[in-house]
């Protein structure tokens, strides 16, 4: 589901950029990609938060898992901000750059978290 979220984010970003340049023909596709991304992302987040704690103590300091966990806080916060700003920008076009920045932060931090855990 994490990889599906990343793929959905790429599609959402491409179609979102087209909307920012004035091409409204892909609005439905953008909404489809963002819905797919939200379902995949928040399903993955729910599974991660609801899993039982580990049976052993985790290592302290800078580890792959600790970096991943820190990045997860960033991408969860930015995903929530992206969705909140998405609804708000319809009434206030001045919020578009903040919506875009939150979306880029969500994708970047999720991508980095995925890379870190796979190293």
C-alpha positions as CSV (number, residue, x, y, z in Angstrom):
1,X,0.0,0.0,0.0
2,X,2.9,2.4,0.6
3,X,4.1,2.0,-2.9
4,X,0.6,2.5,-4.2
5,X,0.4,5.7,-2.2
6,X,3.6,6.9,-3.9
7,X,2.3,6.1,-7.4
8,X,-1.0,7.8,-6.6
9,X,0.9,10.8,-5.3
10,X,2.8,11.0,-8.6
11,X,-0.4,10.9,-10.6
12,X,-2.0,13.5,-8.3
13,X,1.0,15.8,-8.7
14,X,1.1,15.6,-12.4
15,X,-2.6,16.3,-12.8
16,X,-2.5,18.9,-10.0
17,X,0.3,20.8,-11.9
18,X,-1.9,20.8,-15.0
19,X,-4.7,22.3,-13.0
20,X,-2.4,25.0,-11.7
21,X,-1.4,26.0,-15.3
22,X,-5.1,26.5,-16.1
23,X,-6.0,23.2,-17.8
24,X,-9.2,22.2,-16.1
25,X,-9.8,19.1,-18.3
26,X,-8.0,16.8,-15.8
27,X,-9.9,17.9,-12.7
28,X,-11.8,14.6,-12.5
29,X,-8.7,12.6,-13.0
30,X,-6.9,14.7,-10.3
31,X,-9.7,14.0,-7.9
32,X,-9.6,10.3,-8.7
33,X,-5.8,10.1,-8.1
34,X,-6.1,12.0,-4.9
35,X,-8.9,9.8,-3.6
36,X,-6.9,6.7,-4.5
37,X,-3.9,8.2,-2.7
38,X,-5.9,9.0,0.4
39,X,-7.4,5.5,0.6
40,X,-4.0,3.8,0.2
41,X,-2.1,6.3,2.4
42,X,-4.5,6.4,5.3
43,X,-5.0,2.6,5.2
44,X,-1.3,2.1,5.5
45,X,-1.1,4.6,8.3
46,X,-4.0,2.9,10.1
47,X,-2.2,-0.4,9.9
48,X,1.0,1.1,11.1
49,X,-0.6,2.8,14.1
50,X,-2.8,-0.1,15.1
51,X,-0.2,-2.8,15.0
52,X,0.9,-4.2,18.4
53,X,4.2,-2.9,19.9
54,X,7.4,-4.7,19.1
55,X,8.3,-7.7,21.4
56,X,11.8,-6.3,22.0
57,X,13.2,-2.9,22.8
58,X,14.3,-0.8,19.8
59,X,17.8,0.5,19.5
60,X,18.4,4.1,20.6
61,X,20.1,6.7,18.5
62,X,20.1,7.1,14.8
63,X,18.7,4.0,13.1
64,X,16.8,3.3,9.9
65,X,13.6,2.8,11.9
66,X,14.0,5.9,14.0
67,X,14.6,8.0,10.9
68,X,11.6,6.4,9.2
69,X,9.5,7.1,12.2
70,X,10.5,10.8,12.3
71,X,9.8,11.1,8.6
72,X,6.4,9.5,9.1
73,X,5.4,12.3,11.5
74,X,6.3,14.8,8.7
75,X,4.5,13.0,5.9
76,X,1.4,12.3,8.1
77,X,1.2,16.0,9.1
78,X,1.7,17.2,5.5
79,X,-0.9,14.7,4.1
80,X,-3.5,16.1,6.6
81,X,-2.5,19.7,5.7
82,X,-2.8,18.9,2.0
83,X,-6.3,17.5,2.4
84,X,-7.5,20.4,4.6
85,X,-6.0,23.0,2.3
86,X,-7.6,21.2,-0.7
87,X,-11.0,21.9,0.6
88,X,-10.2,25.5,1.7
89,X,-8.5,26.6,-1.6
90,X,-11.8,26.3,-3.5
91,X,-13.0,29.4,-1.6
92,X,-9.6,31.1,-1.3
93,X,-7.3,30.8,-4.3
94,X,-4.4,32.4,-2.2
95,X,-4.0,29.0,-0.5
96,X,-3.0,27.2,-3.6
97,X,0.8,27.6,-3.0
98,X,0.4,26.3,0.5
99,X,-1.6,23.3,-0.7
100,X,1.1,22.6,-3.3
101,X,3.9,22.9,-0.8
102,X,2.2,20.6,1.6
103,X,1.7,18.0,-1.1
104,X,5.3,18.2,-2.2
105,X,6.4,17.8,1.4
106,X,4.1,14.8,1.8
107,X,5.5,13.1,-1.3
108,X,9.1,13.9,-0.5
109,X,9.0,12.8,3.1
110,X,7.1,9.6,2.2
111,X,9.6,8.8,-0.6
112,X,12.6,9.4,1.8
113,X,11.0,7.3,4.5
114,X,10.6,4.5,1.9
115,X,14.2,4.8,0.7
116,X,15.6,4.9,4.3
117,X,13.7,1.7,5.3
118,X,14.9,-0.1,2.2
119,X,18.6,0.7,2.6
